[in-house]
Amino acid sequence: MEATILFPLGVRLSTWIGLATFITFAAFYRDRRFLIAGLVWMTGFEAVYDISSFIANPSHWSLNVFFFICSVFTVFWFRNAVLTADLRLMALVAVVWVVWVATGFHLNGHRMVGFEPSAEALNEGAKTLWALAYLVPLCRRSGYMSAAAEATDPQPA
């Protein structure tokens, strides 16, 4: 396995950054819902990624068993968790995903052979928007965004 800037330890850098973001929010605010949201984000994205990969190229498809099991576990274990995704952001995810599929759903591998920057941008865009779709409502509901806004608002003298 080759290590590159985009794929440290064989995993996309954006995935590491996303996970670190969810973990940081959970630790800083002492709220495990951020960890649940991170799990929902990662397994949901990977499950749809596997399905899309199968549809785009059934002969080269292989099920990622880890994410399949995590997705099933997440759906059943956290079905009562109070997590909602921002539907506007998820609609943007859908638009990016449709464009990605319409352009061939090219998957850049860890070895960087046949690397397509546009496909990587679509992958990163969909993944980042998907993460934000869970982070933004959770922050709003928890009052973290309003507290941050008040902290940066200059107080009248």
Buried (B, 14 or more C-beta within 10 A) or exposed (E): EEEEEBBEEEEBBBBEEBBEBBEEBBEEBEBEBBBBBBBBBBBBBBBBBBEBBBEBEEEEEEEBEEBBEBBEEBEEEBEEBEBEBBEEBBEBBEEBBEBBEEEEBBBBEBEEEEEBEEBBEBBBBBBBBBBBBBBBBBBEEBEBBEEEEEEEEEEEE
